[in-house]
Amino acid sequence: MDTEVTASEVLDHLVRLGAEDASVIAAQIWERMLRFNNNALSVTKSIKDVVVFVYASIGRRRIIGSTSNPTQNALKDFVFRLIESCKMLEPNPHYTHLPKGPFSYPTHGNYDPKIESCEESLLEDYAKQIIDQAIQKGGKRTAGTITAEASKLSIVSTGGVRQSDRSTRILLNQRVFIDDASGHGLACSTHLNTFNPLKAAEEAAQYAKKAVNRGPWSEGVYDIVISPTVAADLIQHVGEAASAFAVESGISFLADKLNEQVACDLFTLIDHGVVEGSLNTRIFDDEGVPTRDNVIIENGVLKTYLHNSSTAERFKAASTGSAGIIAPHPWNLEVNAGSRSLDELLKEVGEGFYITNNWYTRFQNLRSGEYSTLPRDAAFYIKSGEVKHAVAGLRISDSLPRQLKNIAATTEERRWIYWWEVQTPTLTPYMLIKQTKVTKAVG
């Protein structure tokens, strides 16, 4: 499928049927995934998917829809039904026209044709090396997935927008087991020559070995050191809370806090549409506006919300290149680097924990930022700056606003994190967070 041609044809159909404002994104997405389990290759699959996303308006009525059937007849039928449905909606009192182009777009190098053209054999070679590395470093068994992805997106709009973009990424998500102890490893890159899965496999095996000898611990309030994997899971929710849609909807702990101190002064958070190594690269948003760097928090002070053209008008601001037609959102988050090493962070802990991995982060109250999350793999008890033993059965129960203000130190080392628990790619250091509530997980 030619994404530019498809997007243009759909736009023509929309206009002929009366659409006054319309935006069409045609996306072609390719994915090759290999799963390994119990030290053996298990499943390989390859998917080529086509999705057409449409926004249209008639008489201040607005509608969005998508289809995965790119045949001409199916697209015509989809557009017809979408327009007929739009006519039945109530006019939107906050209607805003799409931005007018043409625009000048950024460029990037986050596309590797070697990833897009990679064969199954390449992923098999990676998997065999990863399995061997995990076993050589002391693991007994390992499981995980390697995924290579490529995408091409083309956008056209009644605002004069016409642009295409390509990007690639390759990802490893792995666990290494020794009896009931486990360690987690991640590797992700936009290019094969910077993909380092063996380091991730070694780290996962080392965590698993250290997690075998577990000791006691008690519920309480502790200092914690969190890995980039855990930090990224928490920081992605800060990016989501910066969406003007979340603020308007009453589900953001950053509401009514512009130009206020919302984090410690050593914390800066930037959202990038395009930055070297970013795993969700986009040169245009869903309205065709060029993406850009948005400083969300600078030295602890909230500087901006993320806007599309609609929220920008209501907030008397400008679009930040963050559309979502309905809800603006971050693309790729970056936390500034610190000056410490991981060992230095651990040595600063009087009594607390080192958390390497987590899952099931759930919010009890989005407006106040109260949440809980479960460390899944290796976690360790620290006393007087020394790791004493592994622990299990922890639950972190705290609030993000409080934790942002209690970040005491971060490392110079940072890592890109992107996996099924972290849906907004995030570049983040290790963090030392003071006075965090840790409880026993139930069940």
N, C-alpha and C positions, 0 to 999 in steps of 0.2 A: 504493500500500500504506500502511495505517495502522500505523506501527511499534509504537505502544503496544498496539494490538489483537493484532497478530501475536505480539509477545513474550509477552503474557498467555496467548494460546491455546497456545503452545508450552509454557509453564510448566505449564499445566493438564494437558496430555498427559503431561508428565514425572511429575507427582505421581500421576496416575492409574495409571501403570505402575510405581509404587513408588519413585520418586526421593525420597530423604530430604533431600538438600540439592541445590538447583539454582539456576542463574543463567542468564538468557537476555538477550542483547543483539541487537536487531533494528536493522540499519543500512541506511539508504537513502542512496546516494551518487550524486551527479550530477557529471559532468565534461564540459566542452567544451574541446577542444584544437585549436589551429591551429598547423600547422608551416609554416615558410617556409625556402626554400633557394635559393641563388644569386640573391638579391635578388627573389624572387618567391614568392607564396603557393603552397603545394603541396598540403597535406592538411588537411582539417577533419573532426573526428569528434566525436560527442556520445554519451555513455554514461550510462545510468541503471542502476545496479546495486543489488541487494538481497542482503544477506548476513545470515544468522542464526547467531550464535555461541552455543553451549550448553556449560555445565558441569553435570555431574550426579554424584551419588554414591549408592551403595547399599551398606550394610554395610561402610563404610570403604573401599570400592572407588571410584575416581575416574576420570572420563573427560571429555574435551572433544571437540567436533566442530563443524563448520560446514557450511552448505549455502547455495547461491545459488538454490535453487528454492523460491519462497515460496507455491506453491499448497497448499491445505489437505491434499490427499491426499499430496503429496510430503513435507510437513512431518510428517504423522503417521507415514509410513513411515520417515523419517529418525530421528525420536524413538524409534520401536520398535527399529530396528536399533542405535541408540546404547545404549539401555538393555540390550538383550540382550548386546551386547558388553561392557558394564560388568560384568555378572554373571559373566563368565568371567575377569575380572582377579583378581589377588591383592590381598588387603586391604593398604592402605597403613599401615605402622606409625606414620607421622607425620601421620595424618589430622587435619585441623582443620575444624571447622564454619565455614560462611560467616558473616561478621559480621551481626549483627542490627540492622536499622533500626527505625523510620525515621530518616533523617539530615537534617541541614540542609546544603544545598548552596550553594556560591558562585554568584555571577552574573557575567556578563561581557557585553561589547559587541562580541565578535569575530564578529559575524554581519552581513552586508550583503545585504539582499534584492535589491539591484541586481546583485550578482554572480550570485545564484541564478537571476535572471530574464534575464540578459544574453543577447542574440542573437548569432548568428554574425557579423553585421555589425559589432558592437562590437569583437570580436577582430580582424576584418579591418582596421578603422580603426587600431587599435593597431599591427598589424603593418606597415602601410604607413608610418605615422609613424616606426616604429623603423628600418625599412629606409632611409628617406630620411635620418634622422638619422645613421645609420652611414656612408652615402655622403658626406653633406655634411661630416662630420668626418674624411674622408680614407680610409675603408675602401673596398676594391674590391668585396668581396662579403660577404654575411652570411647566417647560417643560425641557426635556433633554434626554440623553441616558446613559445607563450603558452597557459597553461592556467587556466581558471576552474573552481573546485570548490566544491560545497556538500554538506553532510552533515547528516543527522538521525539520532541514536542514541537508542534507548529501552531501558532496562534494567528487568527485574523479577526478583525472587528470592524464594526461600522464607524469606529473612531479613527480609521486609517491605519490601524496596526497590522503589520504583516512581518512575522519573524519566526525563526526556527532555532532550536538549541539541541545539542547532543551532550550526553554525559555517560560515564561508566562507573562501576564500583565492583569490588570483589571483597567478600566477607567470610570470616571464619567465626563460628560460635562453637565452643568445645568444652566438655567436662571430662575430667580425669578422675577415676575412682580407685581407692584402696579400701576394700571392704565397704564400710558405710561412711567413710570419709571421702570428701570430694573437693576438687579445685576447679575453678572456671577460668577460661582463657578466651580472649577476643582479639581479632586482627581485622583491620579494614583499611582499604585504600582505593584510590581512583585509578591506580596504575599497577601493573604487574611488577614493575621493577622496584616498587616501594612496599609491596605486600610481604609481610614477615610472619607467616603462620608458625614457623618453628619456635620463635620466641614465645608466642602465646602458648604453644603446647608445653614448652619447658616450664613456663610460669605456672600453668595449671597443675602440672605434675608436682612441682615443688610445694604448692599450696596443699595439695592432697596429702603429701607426706607429712607436712607439719600439722595437718588437721587430725591425724590419727589419735594422738595422745590428748584426750580431753580431760578437763578438770572442772571444778565447781565454780559457780558464780552466783551472785544474788541480784535481784531486781534493785534498781536505784537510779540515781542521776549521775552520769559519768561523762568524762571527756571521751570523744571518739575520733579515730582517724578513719576516713573513708577513702577508698580507691577511686580512680576516675570512673569506673563502672558504676559505682553507687552515686558519686557526685553528679554524673550526667543524668541519671534517673531523676534526681531531685531538681536539678537546674532546668531540665526541659519544662517542668511545671511552672517555673518562674517565667520562662518565655511565653508559655500559654497564658499566664495571668496578665501579661503585658498587652494582650490583645484588647483593643477597644471594645470588641464585641463581648468579651468576658466581663469587662468593666461595666458596660451597659446592662448586661444580664444579671448583675449582682452576684457573680461567681468568681470574683477576683479579689485576692488579698492585697492587691496593689491599687484598688479603687481609691480615688480622692487623695492620692499620695504623690502627685507630680511635684518635682522639685523638693521632695522631702527625703530624709535619710531613711532608707529601707534596708540597708545592709551595712556591714562594717566598712570602714573607709578603704580597706585594701581590696575590695571586691568591685570589679568592673565586668559587665556583661554586654557583649555586642552580638547582634544578629547580622549575618551575612547572606545575601543572595549568592554571591560569588566570592570565594576565597580559596587559595591554594589548598588542595586536599579535601575540600568540602564535599560531603557525600550526598547532599541533596541540592546540587548546584542548579540554580534557575536564573537566567538573565532577564526574564520577564515574569510578572505575577499574572494572576488569572484575568486581570483587566487590561493586560498589555503594558502596564507601567514598568519601566526598568527597575529591577531590584537594586538594592544599595546596602551600604553598611548603616545600621541603626544602633546607636549607643543607647541601650535600654537603661542600664545602671552604670554610673560613672563615679568611682570612689565612694560607692555606697548610696549615691543620690539617684532617685528615679528621674530619668531625663525625658522619656517619651513613652507613649503607647504606640502600638503597631496599628496602622490604619489602611483600609481600602478607601476608595473615593467617597463611599456613603458615610462611613463613620467619621472620616475626616471633615466632611461638611458639618455634621452635627456637633463635632468637638471644636469646630473653627480652627482646624489644623490642616495639614497637607498629607496626601497619601504618602506612605512610607515604602511603597512597593511591596506590600505584604498581603495583597488580596489573594486568597479566598474571597469569592463574590459575597458570600454571607458573612463569614468570619475571617478577619485578618489573622495571620499566624506567623511564627518565625520559620525561617528556612534552615539555617545552620548557626548554632549558638557557640560563642567562644567566651570562655572565662580567662581573664588575664593570668599570666604566670606569676608565681611567687618567687622566692629566693632560697627556699630551703630544700633539703633532700628528704626522702621518706624516712630515713633513719633519724634525722633530726626531729621530725614531727613525732615519731614514736617515743623518743627520749624525753619529750616535753610532757608526756602523759603521766600524771601521778598515779591515777587508777582509772582504767577505762578499757576500751576495746578497739581492735583494728578490724574493720569490716571490709571484706574484699568483693562481695557480690550480694545482690538482693533481688527480690521479686515481690509481686503482689503489693505494690504501693497503692494504697487506697485512702481517699480523703473522707474524713468524718464531717468536715465543714470546709467547703471551698472558699467561702468568704473570709474565714479566719485563717485558712491555710493549715488546719490541723489534719494530720495524716498518720498512718502507720505503715511500716514496711517490714518484710521478713528477710534477714540474712539467710541465704540458701546454702552456700558452700562454705569455704573456710572462713572462720572468724576466730579471733584470738583475744584472750584476756591479757591486759597490760598492768603491771605494777611497778611503780618507781622507774618508769621509762624502759622497762624490759618486758618482752613478750614471754609470758610464763607458760601458757598452755592454750590449746584450742578449746572452744566452747561451742555449744549447740543449743537450739531452742530459743533464740533471742527474738524479740520484737522491738523495733525502734518506734516509739510513740511520741511525737513532738509536733511542732508547727514550723513551717518554712520561714515565716517572718522572724521568729525568734532565732532560728538557726542561722539565717543570713547575717544577723547582727552579732552572732557568737562565733563566726569563723575567726580563729585566732592566728592561723598560719596556713600557707599553701606552698606547694613545691614548684621548683623551676620546671620539672618534667611535667609534660601534659600529653594527653592521648585523645585521639578521636574515638568516640564511643557511638556505636549504632548497632542495635540488635532488637529483638522483639519486645524488650522492656523499655527501650529508648528509641522512640519513633522520630524525634527531632535530633539529628546528628549534633553531637556536642563535643567540643574540644575543651578539656578541663584538667586541672591538676589534682593531685591528692589534697585532701583538706583535713585540718584539725579543727573540730567543732567542740566548743566547751559546753558542759552541763546539759547533756542530752538524756532524756528519759528512756531507759531500757527496761523492758518487762519480759515476762515469760510468754512465749507463744503457746496458745491453747491447741491441743490436739496433736 
